[in-house]
Amino acid sequence: MPPTRTSATDLRWGNNPGDGRVIPAAEAHPDLDGMPEEFRREWAVYAGLITAWLSDLARRTVRGERAATTLQQYRRLAHRWAGWLIAQGCAAPTARHARRFLAWGAKQGWRDHTVHAYRATLRSLYTWAAQGGRAANITATIRCQPNPLPAIAPGLSAGLVTACIRAIAGRTLQAYRDRAIVAVLYAGALEPISLHRARRGDLQLRRGLLRHQPRGHREADAVVRLDRQAQQLLDRYLRRLPRAGSDSPLFPAFGHDRTTVTGRPLSTLSLRLLVRRTIDHVLGTAPAVGKRRRGRTPQRAASRALRRSALVSAAGRYGIEHAMAMVQATPLKRRRFAATLEALQPVG
């Protein structure tokens, strides 16, 4: 792709020429129509603080210091925070306003992880502002309720996973791709984000190795060894996939006709839905695996059940330490995994 021209928006958000596809365009601040002139002047000062913070994040993103998805989320949540402040007629928020905002969101139906995401956004903004002497850190004393532990994911047997793969019928390119996805997720105990980020150059099919970028990593610095089933299904899939460069997505999205290969990677949502629908199809009604409850009780998604089952299988064969090394687990996650092994409910 040839470099694009550097626009005023690019310069404002810290882009180098050609990086317009990395850093999204700026969103306008919420409408100020009907607000007093004095408030507009005060708000312009506060809006400048948010703009400066996001611009700094954009420059760090271009340098590879922050993930582009983090910037996008912070921009979206900061826009919501700004809209709430304007509705309150506040241009100089305090810790009390931040607490009220989080409490308001919880009443609106935000789940616990959403409240934590807004808190993290505000903490990032005001930590940055305090370090530069631009404003006091109003979030220093704000605490959130800890996220409740998700429900125990059922342990899917290897035979059930094979049945799920075989349930994806057909000889279309999409069917070959989807069978390979389920097999690779299980073989490597991977999260969907790793396959979303995977490129063709990351796969060494003959050696059965896949280099991937796990959640929270800045680059593809993790390697998993794939089993024979995953290698075979990947080989059948890649033989039918049109040729492309090593930087092309390993699992691309298709067009509306479900045959045209796009240059975009399959989204994490599509990956999760694929696993959930496949398991639901094999098991029928299985709320513990694939259904999301409407209540406040959190529950693991089917892709997590698939990943957890792969770790359980590896732990049974080679021990917990080997299973935890597969996913580069922290000591805390190792202890949690060991504590929940006996609580898993075998399925299939």
VENURVEN-V348686 format. One record per backbone hydrogen bond with DSSP energy under -1.0 kcal/mol. NH is the residue of the N-H (numbers start at 1). CO is the residue of the C=O. E is the energy in kcal/mol with one decimal. If there is no record, write none. Layout:
# VENURVEN-V348686
NH CO E
NH CO E
This chain:
# VENURVEN-V348686
11 7 -2.2
12 8 -2.3
13 9 -2.2
14 11 -1.1
15 10 -3.1
19 16 -2.0
22 19 -1.6
23 19 -1.9
35 32 -2.2
40 36 -2.0
41 37 -2.0
42 38 -2.0
43 39 -3.1
44 40 -2.0
45 41 -1.1
46 42 -1.6
47 43 -3.4
48 44 -1.6
49 45 -1.2
50 46 -1.8
51 47 -2.5
52 48 -2.4
53 49 -2.1
54 50 -2.6
55 51 -2.4
56 52 -2.1
57 53 -2.2
58 54 -2.3
59 55 -2.2
60 56 -2.1
61 57 -2.1
62 58 -2.3
63 59 -1.6
64 61 -1.3
65 60 -2.8
71 67 -1.7
72 68 -2.3
73 69 -2.2
74 70 -2.6
75 71 -2.5
76 72 -2.1
77 73 -2.7
78 74 -2.5
79 75 -1.8
80 76 -1.5
81 77 -2.3
82 78 -2.5
83 79 -2.1
84 80 -2.0
85 81 -2.1
86 82 -2.2
87 83 -2.0
88 84 -1.4
89 86 -1.1
90 85 -2.6
98 94 -1.9
99 95 -2.3
100 96 -2.4
101 97 -2.4
102 98 -2.1
103 99 -2.5
104 100 -2.7
105 101 -2.2
106 102 -2.0
107 103 -1.9
108 104 -1.5
109 106 -1.0
110 105 -2.3
115 111 -2.1
116 112 -2.3
117 113 -1.7
118 114 -2.2
119 115 -2.3
120 116 -2.6
121 117 -1.9
122 118 -2.4
123 119 -2.6
124 120 -2.3
125 121 -2.3
126 122 -2.6
127 123 -2.3
128 124 -2.0
129 125 -2.2
130 126 -2.3
131 127 -2.2
132 128 -1.5
133 130 -1.1
134 129 -3.0
138 136 -1.2
142 139 -1.2
155 345 -1.4
157 347 -2.0
161 157 -2.0
162 158 -2.2
163 159 -2.0
164 160 -2.2
165 161 -2.1
166 162 -2.4
167 163 -1.5
168 165 -1.1
169 167 -1.5
176 172 -2.1
177 173 -2.4
178 174 -2.9
179 175 -2.3
180 176 -1.8
181 177 -2.1
182 178 -2.1
183 179 -2.0
184 180 -2.6
185 181 -2.7
186 182 -1.9
187 183 -2.7
188 184 -2.3
190 185 -1.8
194 191 -1.4
196 192 -2.3
197 193 -1.7
200 248 -2.4
201 246 -2.9
202 199 -1.6
203 200 -1.3
204 209 -3.0
208 204 -1.0
209 204 -2.1
210 224 -2.3
211 202 -2.6
212 222 -3.1
217 214 -1.9
221 219 -1.8
222 212 -1.9
224 210 -2.2
226 208 -3.0
231 227 -2.2
232 228 -2.6
233 229 -2.3
234 230 -2.2
235 231 -2.3
236 232 -2.3
237 233 -1.9
238 234 -3.0
239 235 -1.9
248 245 -1.7
250 198 -2.3
253 264 -3.0
255 260 -2.4
258 255 -2.0
262 253 -2.5
266 251 -2.8
271 267 -2.0
272 268 -2.4
273 269 -2.6
274 270 -2.2
275 271 -1.8
276 272 -2.6
277 273 -2.9
278 274 -1.9
279 275 -2.5
280 276 -2.5
281 277 -2.1
282 278 -1.8
283 279 -2.8
284 280 -2.1
289 286 -1.9
290 286 -2.3
305 301 -1.7
306 302 -2.3
307 303 -2.0
308 304 -3.2
309 305 -2.3
310 306 -1.7
311 307 -1.9
312 308 -2.4
313 309 -2.3
314 310 -2.3
315 311 -2.7
316 312 -2.2
317 313 -1.5
318 314 -3.1
319 315 -1.4
323 319 -1.8
324 320 -2.8
325 321 -1.9
326 322 -1.4
329 324 -2.4
334 330 -2.2
335 331 -2.1
336 332 -2.2
337 333 -2.4
338 334 -2.4
339 335 -2.1
340 336 -1.5
347 155 -2.8
